[in-house]
Amino acid sequence: MRIWHENFTLEHVISLRDNNINKHLGIKFTEITENTITATMPVEDFTRQSRGVLHGGASCVLAESLGSIASNLCLDMKKQKAVGLELNANHIRPVKSGLVTGVTKAIALGKSVHVWNIEIFNDAGKLNCVSRLTTAVVDLKDDEKKKNIELVNSWMSLILQK
């Protein structure tokens, strides 16, 4: 069952999340299905901690990026936005190199709170981090509405062209 508010594509996801910390950490969104979003992140010097393995904070950025975009895509973004309330992460095994792949899936989609599960895997497909993100659904302020309406309308033109 499709959980997204509109018929969003990977292009929409990339346009929302490719101009901030995700760009700096090399996070690439790779797939959107009816109920999941997937992204990769390189394990290189800029995502490693001093012991030469993936920094837990970098895993948290990947997890929050996935859950946050997913939560927002479930909403009418002309009226509401999702903001992070809480993020936790269990780092199960170290990753020294390659790519990690994160997949987010909804646990609960309420009117005021969303909860997301994010699993992050190494190149061998082994789970290295499991995270949970809780977001609050809030109404947009008047000054935010105009910007979001323009963004959503530009997206809708992309959808109609396909």
Summary of the structure (lengths in Angstrom):
residues: 162
radius of gyration: 15.9
end to end distance: 21.3
largest distance: 48.9
contacts: 502
relative contact order: 0.18
helix: 33%
strand: 38%
